Amino acid sequence: MGIEIERKFLVAGDGWREAAHKVVPMAQGYLNDVAALDHGAMKVSARVRIAGEAGFLNLKSRELGHTRQEFDYPIPLDDARALLGLCVGGRVEKRRHYVEHAGRLWEVDEFLGDNAGLVVAEIELASAEQPFARPTWLGREVTDQARYYNLLLAERPYSRWSEAEKAGA
């Protein structure tokens, strides 16, 4: 069983772009929806993702916060394309930029389509308390705010948020 310990932040400015050493286009969708999770019918989100030319099936427990169970499996690209066609809700499209800072890898997701304008940085940690150096381009933490989770962005994209929500209210 895999455990993911991840913290999520908004990005303030474009300073991260210079440090990005790799960019991967991604498209993903969900085989279950928020309603099934909210009503307790399911305790895991089931996601299919195409990252570059690779396909993945990902299962993630529904806990809010920085620690969740995660299972990630490579699948044939044609299978991933077929599964994307079966997804409920919208599709999340983004460019993932890989950025090194102070010996740590940051994944900076620049969202496209209905989520354009949203840029989020994530760091995976060995423990929830593990210290890390904050890059100057890092904004406020949104780890515990469900609306920034990709599952919710597929259901209710950033373009539908109010100005107050976008400002952090």
C-alpha positions in Angstrom: 0.0 0.0 0.0 1.3 3.4 -0.9 0.9 6.5 1.4 1.1 9.9 -0.2 2.1 12.8 2.1 1.8 15.9 0.0 1.4 19.6 0.7 -0.3 21.9 -1.9 0.3 25.7 -2.4 -0.8 28.4 -4.7 1.9 30.0 -6.7 2.8 33.7 -6.5 4.5 34.9 -9.6 6.4 33.2 -12.4 9.8 32.8 -10.7 9.4 29.0 -10.8 9.4 28.9 -14.7 13.2 29.5 -14.9 13.9 26.6 -12.7 11.6 24.1 -14.5 13.7 21.3 -16.0 10.8 19.2 -17.5 7.3 19.8 -18.6 4.7 17.1 -19.1 1.2 17.6 -20.6 -1.5 15.8 -18.7 -5.2 15.0 -19.1 -7.1 13.2 -16.5 -10.7 12.3 -15.5 -12.5 10.4 -12.8 -14.4 7.2 -13.0 -16.5 8.2 -10.0 -17.9 11.6 -9.0 -17.9 13.9 -5.9 -21.5 12.9 -5.0 -20.5 9.2 -4.6 -17.7 10.2 -2.3 -19.7 12.8 -0.4 -22.5 10.4 0.3 -20.1 7.7 1.5 -20.9 5.3 -1.3 -17.2 5.3 -2.2 -14.1 5.9 -0.1 -11.7 6.3 -2.9 -11.4 8.4 -6.1 -10.6 6.5 -9.2 -8.7 8.5 -11.7 -7.3 7.8 -15.2 -4.5 10.0 -16.4 -2.5 10.4 -19.6 0.9 12.0 -18.8 2.8 12.6 -22.0 2.7 9.3 -23.8 2.0 7.2 -20.7 -1.3 6.0 -19.2 -2.1 5.5 -15.5 -4.9 4.3 -13.3 -4.8 5.9 -9.8 -6.8 5.2 -6.7 -6.6 7.7 -3.8 -8.4 7.6 -0.5 -10.7 10.4 0.2 -9.2 11.9 3.4 -8.9 15.7 3.4 -5.4 17.0 4.2 -1.8 16.0 3.4 -1.8 12.2 4.0 -3.8 9.7 1.9 -3.5 6.2 0.7 -2.5 6.1 -3.0 -2.2 3.3 -5.6 -0.8 4.2 -9.0 -0.6 1.7 -11.9 0.7 2.1 -15.4 -1.8 1.0 -18.0 -1.5 0.9 -21.8 -2.0 4.3 -23.5 -5.0 3.0 -25.6 -6.7 1.8 -22.4 -6.2 5.2 -20.8 -7.7 6.9 -23.8 -10.7 4.6 -23.7 -11.2 5.1 -19.9 -11.0 8.8 -20.3 -14.1 8.5 -22.5 -15.9 6.8 -19.6 -15.2 9.4 -17.0 -17.9 11.4 -15.2 -17.7 15.1 -14.7 -15.2 17.2 -16.6 -11.6 16.5 -17.7 -8.7 18.2 -16.0 -6.0 19.3 -18.4 -2.7 20.8 -17.3 1.0 21.1 -17.8 3.1 19.7 -15.0 6.4 21.5 -14.5 9.1 19.8 -12.5 11.1 22.3 -10.5 14.0 21.6 -8.2 14.5 23.9 -5.2 16.9 23.4 -2.3 17.3 19.7 -3.1 13.5 19.0 -3.3 11.3 18.3 -6.3 8.3 20.5 -6.7 5.5 19.7 -9.2 3.9 22.9 -10.4 0.6 22.3 -12.2 -0.4 25.0 -14.7 -4.1 24.3 -15.4 -5.6 24.7 -18.8 -9.1 24.8 -20.3 -11.9 25.5 -17.7 -9.2 25.6 -15.0 -7.0 28.1 -16.8 -5.5 30.7 -14.5 -4.9 28.3 -11.6 -1.4 27.4 -10.8 -0.6 25.1 -7.9 2.6 23.7 -6.5 2.9 20.4 -4.7 5.7 18.8 -2.7 5.8 15.2 -1.5 7.3 14.6 1.9 8.4 11.6 3.9 6.4 12.8 6.9 3.8 15.5 7.6 6.3 17.3 9.8 9.3 17.2 7.4 10.7 20.7 7.0 11.4 22.1 3.6 12.8 25.3 2.1 10.0 27.6 0.8 10.8 29.0 -2.7 10.2 32.7 -3.1 7.4 32.0 -5.6 5.4 29.9 -3.2 2.1 31.4 -2.1 -0.4 30.4 0.6 -1.0 26.8 1.5 -4.2 25.2 0.3 -3.6 21.5 1.3 -6.7 21.4 3.4 -9.0 23.2 0.9 -10.9 20.5 -1.0 -11.8 22.8 -3.9 -8.1 22.7 -5.1 -8.2 18.9 -5.4 -8.3 17.7 -9.0 -11.4 15.7 -8.4 -13.3 18.8 -7.4 -11.7 20.8 -10.2 -13.1 18.3 -12.7 -16.6 18.8 -11.2 -16.5 22.5 -10.5 -13.7 24.1 -12.5 -11.8 27.3 -11.5 -13.6 29.3 -14.3 -16.9 28.8 -12.2 -15.4 30.1 -9.0 -16.5 33.5 -7.6 -13.9 36.2 -7.3 -14.1 35.7 -3.5 -13.3 32.0 -3.9 -10.4 32.9 -6.2 -9.1 35.4 -3.6 -9.1 32.7 -0.9 -12.4 33.4 1.0 
